[in-house]
Amino acid sequence: MENKRMMTCRLLSLVALVSFAASLLVAMLLTTSPSAAKTTIRVYLRNWDPELKWELAMINEFEKRNPDIGVERIVVGLGEEYWTKLATMRAAGLGPDVLDHTGVGVGVEEEFLDLTPFVKRDQEEIDLQDFFPGARLSSQFQGKWYGLPVASMGTFIFYNKDLFDAVGLPSIPADWENPGFTWDKLVEYARKLTRLDGQGRAERLGIEFPWAEDQLMIWYAWNWGGDWFDEESYRSARIHGSRLLDPETITGYQKVVDLIVNKRTAVGIVPWASTPTSFAFVNEMVGMWWVGGFTASTLKDLRVGFRWGLAPLPLTSAGRTTMVLTDHWKVAKTTKHPEEAWRFVKFITGKDAMRAYAEVMGFAPSRASAIGPFTQSLSKASGMTPREVVEALTGSQAHGRPGIAMVGIGDAVKVITPPLIQAFQGKLSVEEALRRGHEALLPIIDRYQKASR
């Protein structure tokens, strides 16, 4: 009987021990399984305030909302360091899953994941129509989505409202559909803003036209219906034919050169070659400035001592066309975690994240629903009403085209822009400059066309 009682006690102890061990095992599994199941994605960031602060805050929030995903933050410097580090990491097979900078253009399909299936699947959740039209177009290459936009701005005429008042000129309507601000009006305003000293030397010029060895110089052709390339070049994303000698292209550049060289009412410089505080517009040496909209952030930060405004490009016989420049979040083609990377891109370009972006950054967000904070801050800094800011921003998107994305654009820019710059300097006629560019472009077109066969 005693042996039986002892055996029963041992059996009960064993059962209790097994039960305790099982409970402990379950507890351990419950504690460790989320960690074991967590997927880590690597996100590549540039070390630039206040952008980085916003990004890190959004990453923290993303991890809270997505406990199954961890984010490794890779922070690098700006400029050359950004690209050198990225190339080194990719060569070592350690490239990031998600990138915070760069546009969508030639070669994007080789480096980045085609997000079209994800976009189509989640289009209602994303609310694609909330993205500005120019930003949507800039996110696609040959009809496929390779990123979601974060910041997007068109090209504008910036103008000094105080100088306009001083010479008796009305403010330029911010509405891109308003037909009042034409090219002839721009010329008239530039003449009235120009001030010469007693010896005929310019103390202040009417307008500044940027020039540089950059595709941005195509601005002046586009606004008159001209172009550097034919439609097939854009359709195939490979340089195919030249439109440099088209009458519309010649007109676009001739109009600008007439103001710079012949009428002495305009100046052409390379604005990004100087510090912001030395810009002619900042120092009230010009009354108007044809330049990309991201300059608004610079003027806001500098707190310039005059009121200024954003105006549409002047209306021409071809209408109005502006270049829209956009930054995107993209997923690397080599990622092993496409779904998790996509979830992050969706989050950081979502409505909540974009509203936070607009509050922190000086750039216009890519979403219409997030424009409020940016509108208010730009209104306070400039002298425009909030409504005028909205009209200017939305109008530029509606009349915008993405930057040029085609194979061969780099080589084309190198031969097209130098003679154009000489024309802006009065060293060549516009027709001669375009003829030289055209003749130099033809063998480049031939080379790239042969390479595609």
HELIX and SHEET records of a PDB file:
HELIX    1   1 GLU A    2  ALA A   37  1                                  36    
HELIX    2   2 GLU A   51  ARG A   65  1                                  15    
HELIX    3   3 GLU A   80  ALA A   91  1                                  12    
HELIX    4   4 VAL A  108  GLU A  111  1                                   4    
HELIX    5   5 THR A  116  ARG A  121  1                                   6    
HELIX    6   6 GLN A  123  ILE A  126  1                                   4    
HELIX    7   7 LEU A  128  ASP A  130  5                                   3    
HELIX    8   8 PRO A  133  SER A  138  1                                   6    
HELIX    9   9 LYS A  161  ALA A  166  1                                   6    
HELIX   10  10 TRP A  183  LEU A  193  1                                  11    
HELIX   11  11 GLN A  215  ILE A  218  5                                   4    
HELIX   12  12 TRP A  219  TRP A  222  1                                   4    
HELIX   13  13 GLU A  231  SER A  236  1                                   6    
HELIX   14  14 PRO A  247  VAL A  257  1                                  11    
HELIX   15  15 ASP A  258  ASN A  262  3                                   5    
HELIX   16  16 PRO A  271  ALA A  273  5                                   3    
HELIX   17  17 PRO A  276  SER A  278  5                                   3    
HELIX   18  18 THR A  295  LEU A  302  1                                   8    
HELIX   19  19 PRO A  338  ILE A  348  1                                  11    
HELIX   20  20 LYS A  351  VAL A  360  1                                  10    
HELIX   21  21 ALA A  368  ALA A  370  5                                   3    
HELIX   22  22 ILE A  371  SER A  382  1                                  12    
HELIX   23  23 PRO A  386  ALA A  398  1                                  13    
HELIX   24  24 ILE A  409  PHE A  424  1                                  16    
HELIX   25  25 VAL A  430  SER A  452  1                                  23    
SHEET    1   A 5 ILE A  69  VAL A  76  0                                        
SHEET    2   A 5 THR A  39  ARG A  46  1                                        
SHEET    3   A 5 VAL A  98  LEU A  99  1                                        
SHEET    4   A 5 THR A 322  VAL A 331 -1                                        
SHEET    5   A 5 LEU A 148  MET A 153 -1                                        
SHEET    1   B 5 ILE A  69  VAL A  76  0                                        
SHEET    2   B 5 THR A  39  ARG A  46  1                                        
SHEET    3   B 5 VAL A  98  LEU A  99  1                                        
SHEET    4   B 5 THR A 322  VAL A 331 -1                                        
SHEET    5   B 5 GLY A 400  PRO A 402  1                                        
SHEET    1   C 2 GLN A 140  PHE A 141  0                                        
SHEET    2   C 2 LYS A 144  TRP A 145 -1                                        
SHEET    1   D 5 ARG A 195  LEU A 196  0                                        
SHEET    2   D 5 ALA A 202  GLU A 208 -1                                        
SHEET    3   D 5 VAL A 286  GLY A 292  1                                        
SHEET    4   D 5 THR A 155  ASN A 160 -1                                        
SHEET    5   D 5 TRP A 308  ALA A 311 -1                                        
SHEET    1   E 3 ARG A 195  LEU A 196  0                                        
SHEET    2   E 3 ALA A 202  GLU A 208 -1                                        
SHEET    3   E 3 ALA A 266  VAL A 267  1                                        
END                                                                             
